[in-house]
C-alpha cells in the first residue's frame, strides 16, 4: 500500500506516460478550519479522474466540474483560493468560514515527476522547488525539519520517504498495530524468528520477516522517519533490537511490558554500553492511558503516543501509561498530580 502522496505522484506519472494531460493540486495555505493540512496533494486527469484529496470532497467536485467543462488549459502554475466569503465557505463545505489556497500545476516533462519518484524510492528527503511563473522544477536534498515554503514566485514542497514502523513480534497485538499503522500510511515490517507465531499471519500491505530482530534493525538503518516497537515480552528477542534502535536515529523506540518489567529492561540495557541519553529515549511501558484492555485498544494507545512523538508533541505529565498508573495508585491525601475524572 502506497502512501497517499506517493499514490498521487505515481498516478500523475502513469497518466503522463499514457498521453493524458493532468494537473497537480497542492494545499499551500489554510485559514480558519480546513479539512486537509498544508501540503496535501491531489492529481486530476483531463477526463476528471482524481487521486488524492485537498478538501475531503467539496472542492474536488468543483475542480472536476471545471476540467470536464473546459479541459486542462493552464500553461503555467496558478494560485486559486476557495472560501473567502461566507457564501463560498458554505458552498464548498469549509467549516467555520475556513479558507484554503491551492497551487494548481499543469504537469509536463519539465515537472520531472519520474526523478522525484526515483529519489523517494532511494529513501531520500527531497525539496521540490517549483517556479510559479514558468513551471520549471529543481530538486535538492531537504534538511530534516524543513517545511513547505511559498512566495510570489517559488513554491518549495518537501517530499519524504514513507514513515516506517518495525514491529518486533507477530502476536495478536502486532496484527492490530500493523493494520492500523498501514491505514495511517506507514510502511510496516513485522519481524519474528519464531515460526509458530508467523504461521497464519496475513495482514495485507505488511512485510513479514523471520530474521533475528537486531539484524533487521541494523539492515533497516532506522532514521528520523522510522519507529521501532518491541512486543514479544522476550528479552532474547527484544533487548538487542532495542539496543540497536536506541543507538539509531529512530524517532520512537518503545517496548511493551509492566512498569516492573520495564525497570528490569532498563537495567539490562545498561549492560549493553548504552549511555543515559540513549536509555532516556526508550518509551516504556508504551502507550497513553485510555483504560485499554483489548489488543485493539492497546494498539490505539500505542499509536497515539507514537503519533505524538512523530508530530513533535510533548505529552503532559500523567498521560502516559506508567505515569497515569502511578497517579492512580497514589494513596489519598498524598501530594501528587491527579488525572481529571479519576479522583
KAGINOR-V991602 format. One record per pair of residues at least 6 apart in sequence whose C-alpha atoms are under 8 Angstrom apart, sorted by the first residue. I is the first residue (numbers start at 1). J is the second residue. D is the distance in Angstrom with one decimal. If there is no record, write none. Layout:
# KAGINOR-V991602
i=I j=J d=D
i=I j=J d=D
This chain:
# KAGINOR-V991602
i=1 j=182 d=7.5
i=1 j=185 d=7.7
i=1 j=187 d=7.9
i=1 j=205 d=5.4
i=2 j=185 d=7.1
i=3 j=162 d=6.8
i=3 j=185 d=4.9
i=3 j=186 d=7.4
i=4 j=52 d=6.2
i=4 j=185 d=7.2
i=5 j=40 d=7.5
i=5 j=41 d=6.4
i=5 j=52 d=7.2
i=6 j=117 d=8.0
i=7 j=51 d=7.4
i=7 j=52 d=7.6
i=8 j=41 d=7.1
i=8 j=42 d=6.2
i=8 j=43 d=5.8
i=8 j=51 d=5.6
i=8 j=52 d=5.8
i=9 j=43 d=7.7
i=9 j=113 d=7.0
i=9 j=117 d=7.4
i=10 j=117 d=7.4
i=11 j=43 d=7.6
i=11 j=51 d=7.3
i=12 j=22 d=6.9
i=12 j=23 d=7.9
i=12 j=24 d=7.7
i=12 j=43 d=6.3
i=12 j=113 d=7.8
i=13 j=113 d=6.2
i=13 j=114 d=6.6
i=15 j=21 d=7.2
i=15 j=22 d=7.2
i=15 j=45 d=7.3
i=16 j=22 d=7.2
i=16 j=107 d=7.9
i=16 j=108 d=7.2
i=20 j=45 d=6.8
i=20 j=46 d=6.5
i=21 j=45 d=6.1
i=21 j=46 d=5.4
i=21 j=72 d=6.8
i=21 j=106 d=7.8
i=21 j=107 d=7.2
i=21 j=108 d=7.9
i=22 j=43 d=6.9
i=22 j=44 d=5.5
i=22 j=45 d=4.3
i=22 j=46 d=5.7
i=22 j=72 d=7.0
i=22 j=106 d=6.1
i=22 j=107 d=5.9
i=23 j=43 d=5.7
i=23 j=44 d=5.4
i=23 j=45 d=6.7
i=23 j=72 d=7.6
i=23 j=104 d=6.4
i=23 j=105 d=5.3
i=23 j=106 d=4.3
i=23 j=107 d=5.4
i=24 j=41 d=7.1
i=24 j=42 d=6.0
i=24 j=43 d=4.6
i=24 j=44 d=6.7
i=24 j=103 d=8.0
i=24 j=104 d=5.8
i=24 j=105 d=5.1
i=24 j=106 d=6.4
i=24 j=107 d=6.7
i=25 j=41 d=5.6
i=25 j=42 d=5.1
i=25 j=43 d=6.1
i=25 j=44 d=7.8
i=25 j=54 d=7.7
i=25 j=102 d=6.4
i=25 j=103 d=5.6
i=25 j=104 d=4.5
i=25 j=105 d=6.3
i=26 j=38 d=7.8
i=26 j=39 d=5.9
i=26 j=40 d=5.7
i=26 j=41 d=4.5
i=26 j=42 d=6.5
i=26 j=54 d=7.1
i=26 j=102 d=5.5
i=26 j=103 d=5.2
i=26 j=104 d=6.7
i=27 j=36 d=7.8
i=27 j=37 d=7.0
i=27 j=38 d=4.9
i=27 j=39 d=5.1
i=27 j=40 d=5.4
i=27 j=41 d=6.5
i=27 j=54 d=6.3
i=27 j=100 d=7.1
i=27 j=101 d=6.1
i=27 j=102 d=4.7
i=27 j=103 d=6.6
i=28 j=38 d=5.2
i=28 j=39 d=6.0
i=28 j=100 d=7.8
i=28 j=101 d=5.8
i=28 j=102 d=5.5
i=28 j=103 d=6.6
i=28 j=148 d=7.9
i=28 j=150 d=7.3
i=29 j=38 d=5.8
i=29 j=100 d=5.9
i=29 j=101 d=5.0
i=29 j=102 d=7.1
i=30 j=37 d=7.6
i=30 j=38 d=6.8
i=30 j=98 d=7.3
i=30 j=99 d=5.6
i=30 j=100 d=4.5
i=30 j=101 d=6.2
i=31 j=98 d=5.5
i=31 j=99 d=5.0
i=31 j=100 d=6.5
i=32 j=96 d=6.8
i=32 j=97 d=6.7
i=32 j=98 d=4.4
i=32 j=99 d=6.4
i=33 j=94 d=7.1
i=33 j=95 d=5.8
i=33 j=96 d=6.0
i=33 j=97 d=7.2
i=33 j=98 d=4.7
i=33 j=99 d=7.5
i=34 j=55 d=7.3
i=34 j=94 d=6.2
i=34 j=95 d=6.8
i=34 j=98 d=5.7
i=34 j=99 d=7.0
i=34 j=100 d=6.9
i=35 j=54 d=7.8
i=35 j=55 d=5.3
i=35 j=56 d=6.3
i=35 j=94 d=7.3
i=36 j=53 d=7.7
i=36 j=54 d=5.7
i=36 j=55 d=5.4
i=36 j=56 d=7.1
i=39 j=148 d=7.0
i=39 j=157 d=7.1
i=40 j=53 d=6.9
i=40 j=54 d=5.8
i=41 j=52 d=6.0
i=41 j=53 d=6.0
i=41 j=54 d=6.0
i=42 j=50 d=6.8
i=42 j=51 d=5.7
i=42 j=52 d=4.3
i=42 j=53 d=5.0
i=42 j=54 d=6.2
i=43 j=50 d=5.5
i=43 j=51 d=5.3
i=43 j=52 d=6.5
i=44 j=50 d=4.4
i=44 j=51 d=6.7
i=44 j=64 d=7.5
i=46 j=67 d=6.5
i=46 j=68 d=7.5
i=46 j=71 d=5.9
i=46 j=72 d=5.9
i=47 j=67 d=7.2
i=47 j=68 d=6.3
i=47 j=71 d=7.6
i=48 j=64 d=5.0
i=48 j=65 d=7.5
i=48 j=67 d=6.0
i=48 j=68 d=5.9
i=49 j=64 d=7.5
i=50 j=64 d=7.9
i=53 j=60 d=7.2
i=54 j=60 d=7.1
i=58 j=92 d=5.1
i=58 j=93 d=6.0
i=59 j=82 d=7.9
i=59 j=92 d=5.8
i=72 j=106 d=7.7
i=74 j=106 d=6.2
i=75 j=106 d=6.5
i=76 j=105 d=6.6
i=76 j=106 d=6.4
i=76 j=132 d=7.1
i=76 j=133 d=6.4
i=76 j=134 d=5.9
i=76 j=135 d=5.6
i=77 j=103 d=6.7
i=77 j=104 d=5.5
i=77 j=105 d=4.3
i=77 j=106 d=6.3
i=77 j=132 d=5.3
i=77 j=133 d=6.7
i=77 j=134 d=7.5
i=77 j=135 d=6.1
i=78 j=103 d=5.7
i=78 j=104 d=5.3
i=78 j=105 d=6.6
i=78 j=132 d=7.1
i=79 j=101 d=6.9
i=79 j=102 d=5.6
i=79 j=103 d=4.6
i=79 j=104 d=6.3
i=80 j=101 d=5.7
i=80 j=102 d=5.2
i=80 j=103 d=6.4
i=80 j=104 d=7.3
i=81 j=99 d=7.2
i=81 j=100 d=5.8
i=81 j=101 d=4.3
i=81 j=102 d=6.2
i=82 j=88 d=6.9
i=82 j=89 d=7.5
i=82 j=92 d=7.7
i=82 j=99 d=5.8
i=82 j=100 d=5.4
i=82 j=101 d=6.3
i=83 j=89 d=4.3
i=83 j=90 d=7.9
i=83 j=92 d=7.0
i=83 j=94 d=6.8
i=83 j=97 d=6.8
i=83 j=98 d=6.2
i=83 j=99 d=4.5
i=83 j=100 d=6.5
i=84 j=97 d=7.8
i=84 j=98 d=7.8
i=84 j=99 d=5.8
i=85 j=97 d=7.5
i=86 j=97 d=5.9
i=89 j=95 d=7.0
i=89 j=96 d=7.8
i=89 j=97 d=5.2
i=89 j=98 d=6.4
i=89 j=99 d=7.2
i=90 j=97 d=7.5
i=105 j=135 d=7.3
i=106 j=135 d=7.9
i=110 j=135 d=7.4
i=110 j=136 d=6.0
i=110 j=137 d=6.7
i=111 j=135 d=7.1
i=111 j=136 d=6.6
i=111 j=137 d=5.7
i=112 j=137 d=7.0
i=116 j=126 d=7.7
i=116 j=139 d=7.8
i=119 j=125 d=7.9
i=119 j=126 d=7.3
i=120 j=126 d=7.6
i=120 j=159 d=7.6
i=120 j=160 d=6.4
i=120 j=161 d=5.2
i=121 j=161 d=7.1
i=123 j=160 d=7.3
i=123 j=161 d=5.0
i=123 j=162 d=8.0
i=124 j=141 d=7.3
i=124 j=160 d=6.3
i=124 j=161 d=6.2
i=125 j=141 d=6.1
i=125 j=142 d=5.4
i=125 j=143 d=7.4
i=125 j=144 d=7.7
i=125 j=158 d=7.3
i=125 j=159 d=6.0
i=125 j=160 d=4.3
i=125 j=161 d=6.4
i=126 j=139 d=6.8
i=126 j=140 d=5.9
i=126 j=141 d=4.9
i=126 j=142 d=4.8
i=126 j=158 d=5.8
i=126 j=159 d=5.1
i=126 j=160 d=6.0
i=127 j=139 d=5.8
i=127 j=140 d=5.3
i=127 j=141 d=5.9
i=127 j=142 d=4.9
i=127 j=156 d=6.4
i=127 j=157 d=5.8
i=127 j=158 d=4.7
i=127 j=159 d=6.3
i=128 j=137 d=6.8
i=128 j=138 d=6.0
i=128 j=139 d=4.9
i=128 j=140 d=6.8
i=128 j=155 d=8.0
i=128 j=156 d=5.4
i=128 j=157 d=5.2
i=128 j=158 d=6.3
i=128 j=159 d=7.4
i=129 j=137 d=5.5
i=129 j=138 d=5.1
i=129 j=139 d=6.2
i=129 j=154 d=6.7
i=129 j=155 d=5.8
i=129 j=156 d=4.4
i=129 j=157 d=6.7
i=130 j=136 d=5.9
i=130 j=137 d=4.7
i=130 j=138 d=6.8
i=130 j=154 d=5.7
i=130 j=155 d=5.1
i=130 j=156 d=6.2
i=131 j=137 d=6.4
i=131 j=153 d=6.0
i=131 j=154 d=4.9
i=131 j=155 d=6.7
i=132 j=152 d=7.5
i=132 j=153 d=5.1
i=132 j=154 d=5.5
i=132 j=155 d=6.7
i=133 j=153 d=6.4
i=142 j=158 d=7.0
i=144 j=224 d=7.9
i=146 j=158 d=7.1
i=147 j=157 d=7.2
i=147 j=158 d=6.3
i=148 j=155 d=7.6
i=148 j=156 d=5.6
i=148 j=157 d=4.7
i=148 j=158 d=5.9
i=149 j=155 d=5.9
i=149 j=156 d=5.1
i=149 j=157 d=6.7
i=150 j=156 d=6.2
i=161 j=225 d=7.9
i=162 j=185 d=7.4
i=162 j=186 d=6.4
i=162 j=187 d=6.3
i=162 j=225 d=7.4
i=163 j=185 d=7.3
i=163 j=186 d=5.1
i=163 j=187 d=6.2
i=163 j=225 d=5.0
i=163 j=226 d=5.8
i=164 j=186 d=5.3
i=164 j=187 d=4.7
i=164 j=188 d=5.9
i=164 j=189 d=7.9
i=164 j=225 d=6.2
i=164 j=226 d=4.5
i=164 j=227 d=6.3
i=165 j=181 d=7.9
i=165 j=186 d=6.3
i=165 j=187 d=6.2
i=165 j=188 d=4.9
i=165 j=189 d=6.3
i=165 j=226 d=5.7
i=165 j=227 d=4.8
i=165 j=228 d=5.9
i=165 j=229 d=7.6
i=166 j=188 d=6.0
i=166 j=189 d=4.9
i=166 j=190 d=5.9
i=166 j=191 d=7.3
i=166 j=226 d=7.7
i=166 j=227 d=6.3
i=166 j=228 d=4.8
i=166 j=229 d=6.3
i=167 j=174 d=6.9
i=167 j=178 d=7.7
i=167 j=188 d=7.5
i=167 j=189 d=6.2
i=167 j=190 d=4.7
i=167 j=191 d=6.2
i=167 j=228 d=6.1
i=167 j=229 d=5.0
i=167 j=230 d=6.0
i=167 j=231 d=7.1
i=168 j=190 d=5.9
i=168 j=191 d=5.0
i=168 j=192 d=6.2
i=168 j=213 d=6.6
i=168 j=228 d=7.7
i=168 j=229 d=6.2
i=168 j=230 d=4.7
i=168 j=231 d=5.7
i=168 j=232 d=6.6
i=168 j=237 d=7.9
i=168 j=238 d=7.2
i=169 j=190 d=6.6
i=169 j=191 d=5.8
i=169 j=192 d=4.9
i=169 j=197 d=7.9
i=169 j=230 d=6.8
i=169 j=231 d=5.4
i=169 j=232 d=5.0
i=170 j=190 d=6.4
i=170 j=191 d=6.8
i=170 j=192 d=5.8
i=170 j=197 d=5.7
i=170 j=198 d=6.2
i=170 j=201 d=7.6
i=170 j=232 d=7.9
i=171 j=197 d=6.3
i=171 j=231 d=7.9
i=171 j=232 d=7.6
i=172 j=295 d=6.9
i=173 j=231 d=7.8
i=173 j=295 d=4.9
i=173 j=296 d=6.9
i=173 j=298 d=7.6
i=173 j=299 d=6.6
i=174 j=190 d=7.8
i=174 j=231 d=7.2
i=174 j=299 d=7.9
i=175 j=203 d=6.9
i=176 j=295 d=6.8
i=176 j=296 d=5.6
i=176 j=299 d=6.1
i=177 j=296 d=7.5
i=177 j=299 d=4.9
i=177 j=300 d=7.5
i=177 j=303 d=7.5
i=178 j=188 d=6.5
i=178 j=190 d=7.9
i=178 j=203 d=7.5
i=178 j=206 d=7.1
i=179 j=203 d=6.7
i=180 j=299 d=7.8
i=180 j=300 d=7.9
i=181 j=187 d=8.0
i=181 j=188 d=7.1
i=181 j=303 d=7.6
i=182 j=188 d=6.6
i=182 j=205 d=6.9
i=182 j=206 d=7.5
i=187 j=205 d=7.9
i=187 j=206 d=7.3
i=188 j=205 d=7.5
i=188 j=206 d=5.2
i=188 j=207 d=6.4
i=189 j=206 d=5.8
i=189 j=207 d=4.7
i=189 j=208 d=6.0
i=189 j=209 d=7.4
i=190 j=206 d=7.1
i=190 j=207 d=6.1
i=190 j=208 d=4.9
i=190 j=209 d=6.3
i=191 j=208 d=5.9
i=191 j=209 d=4.9
i=191 j=210 d=5.8
i=191 j=211 d=6.9
i=191 j=212 d=7.6
i=191 j=213 d=6.1
i=191 j=216 d=7.5
i=192 j=198 d=6.9
i=192 j=208 d=7.7
i=192 j=209 d=6.5
i=192 j=210 d=5.1
i=192 j=211 d=6.9
i=192 j=212 d=7.1
i=192 j=213 d=7.0
i=193 j=209 d=7.5
i=193 j=210 d=4.2
i=193 j=211 d=5.5
i=193 j=212 d=5.9
i=193 j=213 d=7.7
i=194 j=210 d=7.2
i=195 j=210 d=7.8
i=198 j=208 d=7.9
i=212 j=237 d=7.2
i=213 j=237 d=6.3
i=213 j=238 d=7.3
i=213 j=240 d=7.7
i=213 j=241 d=5.4
i=214 j=237 d=7.8
i=214 j=240 d=5.5
i=214 j=241 d=3.9
i=214 j=242 d=7.6
i=214 j=244 d=6.5
i=215 j=241 d=7.6
i=217 j=241 d=6.3
i=217 j=244 d=6.6
i=217 j=245 d=6.5
i=218 j=244 d=6.9
i=221 j=248 d=7.1
i=222 j=245 d=7.0
i=222 j=248 d=5.9
i=222 j=249 d=5.8
i=222 j=250 d=5.0
i=223 j=248 d=6.7
i=223 j=249 d=4.3
i=223 j=250 d=4.7
i=223 j=251 d=7.1
i=224 j=249 d=5.4
i=224 j=250 d=5.0
i=224 j=251 d=5.0
i=225 j=250 d=6.7
i=225 j=251 d=6.5
i=225 j=310 d=8.0
i=226 j=249 d=8.0
i=226 j=250 d=5.1
i=226 j=251 d=6.1
i=226 j=252 d=7.2
i=227 j=250 d=5.5
i=227 j=251 d=5.8
i=227 j=252 d=4.7
i=227 j=253 d=5.9
i=227 j=306 d=7.9
i=228 j=242 d=8.0
i=228 j=245 d=7.0
i=228 j=250 d=7.2
i=228 j=252 d=6.3
i=228 j=253 d=4.9
i=228 j=254 d=6.4
i=229 j=252 d=8.0
i=229 j=253 d=5.9
i=229 j=254 d=4.9
i=229 j=255 d=5.6
i=229 j=256 d=7.9
i=230 j=238 d=5.8
i=230 j=242 d=7.5
i=230 j=254 d=6.3
i=230 j=255 d=4.5
i=230 j=256 d=6.4
i=231 j=238 d=7.7
i=231 j=255 d=6.1
i=231 j=256 d=5.5
i=232 j=238 d=6.7
i=232 j=256 d=7.9
i=233 j=256 d=7.0
i=233 j=257 d=6.7
i=235 j=265 d=7.8
i=238 j=255 d=7.9
i=239 j=265 d=7.5
i=239 j=268 d=7.9
i=239 j=269 d=6.9
i=242 j=253 d=7.2
i=242 j=254 d=8.0
i=243 j=269 d=6.8
i=243 j=272 d=7.1
i=243 j=274 d=7.3
i=245 j=253 d=6.7
i=246 j=253 d=6.7
i=246 j=278 d=5.7
i=246 j=279 d=7.1
i=246 j=281 d=6.8
i=246 j=282 d=7.1
i=247 j=274 d=7.8
i=247 j=278 d=6.6
i=251 j=309 d=7.0
i=251 j=310 d=6.7
i=252 j=281 d=7.6
i=252 j=282 d=7.7
i=252 j=283 d=7.6
i=252 j=306 d=6.6
i=252 j=309 d=6.7
i=252 j=310 d=7.6
i=253 j=281 d=6.9
i=253 j=282 d=5.5
i=253 j=283 d=6.1
i=254 j=282 d=5.5
i=254 j=283 d=4.3
i=254 j=284 d=5.7
i=254 j=285 d=7.6
i=254 j=286 d=5.9
i=255 j=262 d=8.0
i=255 j=282 d=7.7
i=255 j=283 d=6.5
i=255 j=284 d=5.4
i=255 j=285 d=6.4
i=255 j=286 d=6.0
i=256 j=262 d=7.9
i=256 j=284 d=6.3
i=256 j=285 d=5.4
i=256 j=286 d=5.6
i=257 j=284 d=7.1
i=257 j=285 d=5.5
i=257 j=286 d=7.8
i=258 j=285 d=6.1
i=259 j=284 d=7.5
i=259 j=285 d=6.1
i=259 j=322 d=6.4
i=262 j=284 d=6.1
i=262 j=285 d=6.3
i=266 j=279 d=7.1
i=269 j=279 d=7.6
i=270 j=279 d=7.7
i=284 j=322 d=7.5
i=285 j=321 d=6.4
i=285 j=322 d=6.0
i=286 j=302 d=5.9
i=286 j=305 d=7.5
i=286 j=320 d=7.5
i=286 j=321 d=6.7
i=287 j=298 d=7.4
i=287 j=301 d=4.7
i=287 j=302 d=3.9
i=287 j=303 d=7.1
i=287 j=304 d=6.9
i=287 j=305 d=5.3
i=287 j=306 d=7.7
i=287 j=320 d=6.0
i=287 j=321 d=5.8
i=288 j=301 d=5.2
i=288 j=302 d=6.7
i=288 j=304 d=6.8
i=288 j=305 d=5.8
i=288 j=319 d=5.6
i=288 j=320 d=4.1
i=288 j=321 d=5.0
i=289 j=301 d=6.9
i=289 j=319 d=5.8
i=289 j=320 d=5.5
i=289 j=321 d=4.6
i=289 j=324 d=6.3
i=290 j=301 d=6.8
i=292 j=298 d=5.3
i=292 j=301 d=7.1
i=305 j=320 d=7.8
i=308 j=314 d=7.1
i=308 j=315 d=7.3
i=317 j=323 d=6.9
i=318 j=324 d=4.7
i=318 j=327 d=7.2
i=318 j=337 d=7.7
i=318 j=338 d=7.7
i=318 j=339 d=6.7
i=324 j=339 d=7.4
i=327 j=336 d=7.2
i=327 j=337 d=6.8
i=327 j=338 d=6.2
i=327 j=339 d=7.5
i=328 j=338 d=7.6
i=328 j=339 d=7.9
i=328 j=342 d=7.4
i=330 j=336 d=7.7
